[in-house]
Amino acid sequence: GMGGVGKTTVAKAVFNKHHHSFAGASFLQNVREKKLVDLQEQLLSDILKPAYIVVSSMDEGTKEIEQRLGNLRVLVVIDDLGSVAQLDALAIKPDSFGLGSRIIITSRNEHLLKILDVDKICPLPAMNEKEALELLSWHAFRKNYPNEEYVELSRKAVGCCGGFPLALKIL
């Protein structure tokens, strides 16, 4: 989905609700913007707590992930994936981890998810007017509906934002 529609927020909510049910869990946020070796270190360190893992090269990191995490039941969220190379470097494939593991990927590029042959693609639609007005109200007025004197202005603001949560939150 488009930027600002709430992909990361939904993925974080799922992660927070279910990460305790796994032997290890990692939320790799803003993957598109980070160095692959740093992501490998974070993945290994998050799952193999309390150990902090240092990786000297991408190839070493990939081997470490395959060897040390291959039998663990884990939950991994890859947020804002930009390329197949990022998943390859993280050694993330359907059979990378132990039985019952779950991998959640957010991306602006639906075509990339199709190339990866993911099990399920869940596009996020923009919010409807009622949901958008409620979100704006929570952020602006700390309640679910705007103050009476701001109803019309709030409706106009919601119309300008097109139902995108990030735009509403910032506004």
C-alpha positions as CSV (number, residue, x, y, z in Angstrom):
1,G,0.0,0.0,0.0
2,M,0.9,3.7,-0.3
3,G,3.0,5.4,2.3
4,G,1.0,6.6,5.3
5,V,-1.9,4.2,5.0
6,G,-0.9,2.3,8.2
7,K,1.1,-0.8,7.1
8,T,3.7,-0.4,9.8
9,T,1.1,0.4,12.5
10,V,-0.8,-2.8,11.7
11,A,2.3,-4.9,11.5
12,K,3.5,-3.5,14.9
13,A,0.1,-4.2,16.5
14,V,0.2,-7.9,15.2
15,F,3.8,-8.2,16.4
16,N,3.0,-6.8,19.9
17,K,0.0,-9.1,20.3
18,H,1.8,-12.3,19.2
19,H,5.5,-12.1,19.8
20,H,5.3,-13.8,23.2
21,S,4.0,-17.0,21.5
22,F,7.3,-17.6,19.7
23,A,10.8,-18.7,20.8
24,G,12.1,-15.4,19.4
25,A,10.9,-12.4,17.5
26,S,12.3,-9.4,15.6
27,F,10.7,-6.3,14.2
28,L,13.0,-4.9,11.4
29,Q,11.7,-1.4,10.8
30,N,12.4,0.8,7.8
31,V,14.4,-2.0,6.1
32,R,14.7,0.0,2.8
33,E,16.8,2.6,4.6
34,K,19.2,0.4,6.5
35,K,22.5,-1.4,5.7
36,L,22.0,-5.2,5.2
37,V,24.7,-6.2,7.7
38,D,23.0,-4.0,10.4
39,L,19.7,-5.7,9.7
40,Q,21.4,-9.1,10.0
41,E,22.9,-8.2,13.4
42,Q,19.5,-6.9,14.6
43,L,17.7,-10.0,13.5
44,L,20.2,-12.3,15.2
45,S,20.5,-10.2,18.4
46,D,16.7,-9.8,18.7
47,I,16.1,-13.5,18.5
48,L,19.2,-14.8,20.4
49,K,18.8,-12.4,23.4
50,P,20.7,-11.4,25.5
51,A,23.6,-12.0,23.1
52,Y,24.6,-9.2,20.8
53,I,25.8,-10.6,17.5
54,V,28.4,-8.8,15.4
55,V,28.5,-9.7,11.7
56,S,31.6,-8.7,9.6
57,S,30.1,-9.4,6.2
58,M,26.8,-10.0,4.5
59,D,27.8,-13.6,3.6
60,E,28.8,-14.3,7.2
61,G,25.5,-12.8,8.4
62,T,23.5,-15.0,6.0
63,K,25.3,-18.1,7.2
64,E,24.8,-17.2,10.9
65,I,21.1,-16.7,10.3
66,E,20.7,-20.0,8.5
67,Q,22.7,-21.9,11.1
68,R,21.5,-20.3,14.3
69,L,17.8,-19.6,13.6
70,G,17.0,-22.5,11.2
71,N,15.3,-24.6,13.9
72,L,13.6,-21.9,16.0
73,R,9.9,-21.0,15.8
74,V,10.1,-17.2,15.3
75,L,8.0,-14.2,14.4
76,V,9.8,-11.8,12.0
77,V,8.4,-8.5,10.7
78,I,10.2,-7.0,7.8
79,D,8.9,-3.4,7.5
80,D,9.1,-1.4,4.3
81,L,10.9,-4.0,2.1
82,G,12.3,-2.5,-1.0
83,S,14.0,-5.4,-2.9
84,V,14.4,-9.1,-3.1
85,A,18.2,-8.7,-2.3
86,Q,17.2,-7.5,1.2
87,L,15.3,-10.7,1.9
88,D,18.2,-12.8,0.4
89,A,20.7,-11.1,2.7
90,L,18.5,-11.9,5.7
91,A,18.3,-15.5,4.6
92,I,14.5,-15.2,4.7
93,K,12.6,-17.8,2.7
94,P,9.5,-19.8,3.6
95,D,11.6,-22.5,5.1
96,S,14.3,-20.4,6.8
97,F,13.0,-20.9,10.3
98,G,11.5,-23.6,12.4
99,L,8.0,-25.1,12.0
100,G,5.3,-22.6,12.9
101,S,7.3,-19.5,12.3
102,R,5.7,-16.5,10.8
103,I,7.2,-13.8,8.5
104,I,5.2,-10.6,7.9
105,I,6.4,-8.2,5.2
106,T,5.2,-4.7,4.6
107,S,6.0,-3.0,1.3
108,R,4.8,-0.2,-0.9
109,N,5.5,-2.5,-3.9
110,E,2.8,-5.2,-4.3
111,H,4.6,-6.6,-7.4
112,L,7.6,-7.4,-5.1
113,L,5.4,-9.4,-2.9
114,K,4.1,-11.3,-5.9
115,I,7.7,-12.1,-7.1
116,L,8.4,-13.5,-3.6
117,D,5.3,-15.7,-3.9
118,V,4.1,-14.8,-0.4
119,D,1.2,-16.8,1.0
120,K,-1.2,-13.9,1.4
121,I,-1.3,-10.2,0.4
122,C,-3.4,-8.0,2.5
123,P,-3.8,-4.5,1.0
124,L,-4.8,-1.7,3.4
125,P,-7.6,0.5,2.2
126,A,-7.8,4.2,3.1
127,M,-10.0,4.9,6.1
128,N,-13.7,5.9,5.5
129,E,-14.8,9.4,6.5
130,K,-16.2,8.3,9.9
131,E,-13.0,6.4,10.9
132,A,-10.8,9.3,9.7
133,L,-12.9,11.9,11.6
134,E,-12.6,9.7,14.8
135,L,-8.8,9.4,14.3
136,L,-8.3,13.1,13.8
137,S,-10.5,13.8,16.8
138,W,-8.5,11.5,19.1
139,H,-5.3,13.3,18.1
140,A,-6.7,16.8,18.1
141,F,-9.3,16.7,20.9
142,R,-8.4,13.6,22.9
143,K,-11.9,12.2,22.3
144,N,-13.7,10.3,19.5
145,Y,-15.6,13.3,18.1
146,P,-14.5,16.9,17.5
147,N,-15.8,19.7,19.7
148,E,-19.0,21.2,18.3
149,E,-17.3,24.4,17.1
150,Y,-14.7,22.4,15.1
151,V,-17.0,19.8,13.4
152,E,-17.1,21.5,10.0
153,L,-13.3,22.4,10.0
154,S,-12.5,18.8,11.0
155,R,-14.7,17.4,8.2
156,K,-12.8,19.6,5.7
157,A,-9.5,18.5,7.1
158,V,-10.5,14.8,6.8
159,G,-11.6,15.4,3.2
160,C,-8.2,16.9,2.4
161,C,-6.3,13.9,3.9
162,G,-8.1,11.3,1.8
163,G,-8.4,8.9,4.7
164,F,-4.7,8.4,5.2
165,P,-3.9,7.9,8.9
166,L,-0.4,9.4,8.8
167,A,-1.7,12.6,7.2
168,L,-4.5,12.8,9.8
169,K,-2.1,12.2,12.7
170,I,0.3,14.9,11.5
171,L,-2.5,17.3,10.8
